Amino acid sequence: MSSISYVLQQVNLKICCIMKHFDILIVDDEQRYADMLAKRLGLRSLTCKVCYDGQTAIDIVGEEFFSVVILDLRLPDLYGTEVLTRIKQCWPETTVIILTGHGTEKDREQCMARGAHSFMNKPLDIDRLVTIMTGIKESYRHD
């Protein structure tokens, strides 16, 4: 990353924090599932953007700050741990929640070591996710 890109990201982050920006990126190759999750979170006044593969997620995060990324562990092009690492390199402040239907304890340990906030299994407990999101959103208000 060039020094100009880094400076622009830091300025963008400060502006987002000042404006209390709180957007969510959902990354899941199961398109219907991702769209449904975005809709359910939208009903709770949470703004979501959706993509369906790891490289697209990396590209989007390279251009835009998200407070939270909900990231499927198994994607068709990249494994979630690689996407998590790249997100954290770009935006260390972004909260990443791993969502998986097939994750192991080893996967959980690797994700948490790479900076994931939470590791949740499918089928998703939406109330638990909303509770986690509310806590994250509240922490942004106090920064």
C-alpha atoms as one frame of an Amber mdcrd trajectory, in Angstrom:
protein
   0.000   0.000   0.000   1.411   3.387  -0.949   1.885   6.087   1.664  -0.717
   8.247  -0.114  -3.268   5.420   0.084  -2.480   4.942   3.763  -2.942   8.653
   4.526  -6.213   8.741   2.582  -7.475   5.696   4.489  -6.621   7.316   7.826
  -8.398  10.545   6.850 -11.389   8.550   5.610 -11.496   6.597   8.893 -11.438
   9.787  10.970 -14.266  11.268   8.889 -16.280   8.064   9.265 -15.813   8.104
  13.041 -16.771  11.767  13.296 -19.917  11.143  11.241 -20.690   7.983  13.260
 -20.541   5.945  10.054 -21.713   2.385  10.690 -22.021   0.247   7.582 -21.838
  -3.506   7.261 -20.414  -5.685   4.491 -21.807  -9.209   4.222 -19.590 -11.679
   2.340 -21.186 -15.051   1.596 -21.244 -17.156  -1.573 -24.771 -18.345  -0.770
 -26.439 -15.389  -2.480 -29.953 -15.966  -1.162 -28.601 -16.347   2.368 -26.503
 -13.175   2.140 -29.377 -11.163   0.687 -31.770 -12.456   3.356 -29.330 -11.559
   6.122 -28.897  -8.047   4.696 -32.656  -7.644   4.569 -33.113  -8.845   8.163
 -30.406  -6.483   9.420 -31.879  -3.686   7.304 -35.185  -4.151   9.124 -33.197
  -3.342  12.272 -31.921  -0.080  10.742 -28.474  -1.476   9.904 -27.108  -0.504
   6.477 -25.643  -3.481   4.599 -23.780  -4.057   1.375 -23.449  -7.611   0.036
 -20.887  -9.448  -2.079 -20.482 -13.109  -2.883 -16.752 -13.895  -3.018 -13.522
 -13.096  -1.244 -11.737 -11.102  -3.939 -14.722  -8.799  -4.415 -14.800  -8.250
  -0.657 -11.109  -7.341  -0.649 -11.645  -4.951  -3.566 -14.621  -3.269  -1.871
 -12.811  -2.934   1.457  -9.837  -1.475  -0.389 -12.035   1.432  -1.453 -14.458
   1.873   1.431 -14.486   1.632   5.230 -16.953  -0.747   6.896 -17.499  -0.829
  10.628 -18.333  -4.533  10.446 -17.711  -7.309   7.950 -19.737 -10.493   8.327
 -17.551 -13.021   6.539 -18.340 -16.580   5.499 -15.401 -18.867   6.147 -15.711
 -20.986   2.997 -15.830 -18.934  -0.168 -15.364 -20.211  -3.730 -12.179 -18.258
  -4.456 -10.413 -17.584  -1.143 -10.625 -19.078   2.306 -12.109 -16.724   4.889
  -8.909 -16.543   6.940  -7.101 -15.004   3.941  -9.899 -12.483   3.407  -9.873
 -11.681   7.142  -6.116 -11.057   7.057  -6.416  -8.744   4.036  -9.307  -6.790
   5.604  -7.336  -6.292   8.810  -4.277  -5.142   6.827  -6.382  -2.523   5.098
  -8.602  -1.472   8.038  -7.412  -2.791  11.422 -10.362  -1.024  13.076 -12.964
  -3.015  11.134 -14.778  -5.604  13.229 -14.940  -8.958  11.463 -17.510 -11.571
  12.420 -16.885 -15.007  10.945 -19.975 -16.953   9.928 -19.675 -20.609   8.951
 -21.581 -23.788   8.473 -18.478 -25.966   8.379 -15.866 -24.387  10.661 -13.752
 -26.389  13.062 -12.225 -25.454  16.393  -8.912 -24.977  14.574 -10.624 -22.555
  12.162 -12.054 -20.633  15.121  -8.634 -20.383  16.770  -6.993 -19.193  13.534
  -9.678 -16.573  12.916  -9.518 -15.233  16.446  -5.704 -15.098  16.260  -5.981
 -13.060  13.033  -8.274 -10.527  14.675 -11.829 -11.795  14.245 -14.274 -10.417
  16.810 -16.622 -13.412  16.810 -16.992 -16.847  15.250 -20.611 -17.861  14.674
 -22.067 -21.060  13.268 -24.878 -21.438  10.768 -27.760 -21.630  11.180 -27.348
 -18.129  12.489 -28.919 -16.970  15.730 -30.055 -13.547  14.466 -30.805 -12.284
  17.978 -27.257 -13.092  19.094 -25.856 -11.364  15.992 -27.983  -8.275  16.615
 -26.808  -8.188  20.253 -23.178  -8.331  19.076 -23.837  -5.634  16.467 -25.527
  -3.391  19.034 -22.485  -3.668  21.291 -20.156  -2.824  18.412 -22.320   0.119
  17.366 -22.377   1.436  20.950 -18.574   1.247  21.119 -18.381   3.455  18.010
 -20.551   6.058  19.712 -18.168   6.266  22.663 -14.962   6.650  20.643
